[in-house]
Amino acid sequence: MTLPANIRVNTAAPFPAKVKGAGLIAISKTTGIWTVAINFGAVAKTPIVADPANTYVPAWNALTGAVSMVPLAGVFSNKVTKILTGVGAFASPYAAQPNDDVLIVKQAAGAPFVVTVDWSLRTKPLTIADGKADAVNNNVSVTPAAGQTQLGTVNYTYIIDSNGGSITLTPLPDGTGAY
């Protein structure tokens, strides 16, 4: 027997009296409202993942709303590389952005180039390279923010002065400079 189209049935299906979360899932109830959330406190922090090719992390695409599982090795392989042409936003002095990984100086003007870095904003290494191979005549200077160290010296400007030269600097954990 089927119900007529104009009859509506509502049923109450109460949430179980005893609910328990495990691992990443946290459950809480406040004034009759249940909350299911991710418990990041239960996640162990490790400096190194033994098998990054088979360890996955969720990634959310804000445009599509899709969530994908991405191998950890793939996350680290995505480097932000910029070619500094000496024009517009890529003119000297260029302020390195926190997400920059590799800066290749290839300005057409044939003049010295300055890259400034605020190491307190960075958590990953930065590579700066002479991409035009004319640093002997047109040096590339890497200057830290005021009061920060580079290679153990406060306010030290590192100069790339060999054609095709480069340097990779790693920020100090306390954000005071790089080595």
Secondary structure, DSSP 8 states (H G I E B T S, - for coil): ----TT----------S-----TTEEEEEETTEEEEEE-GGGS---S--S-GGG-EEEEE-TTT--EEEEEHHHHHH---EEEE-SSGGG-SSEE--TT--EEEE--TT---EEEEE-GGG--S-EEEEESSS-TTTS-EEEEE-TT-EETTEET--EEE-STT-EEEE-B-TTSSEE-
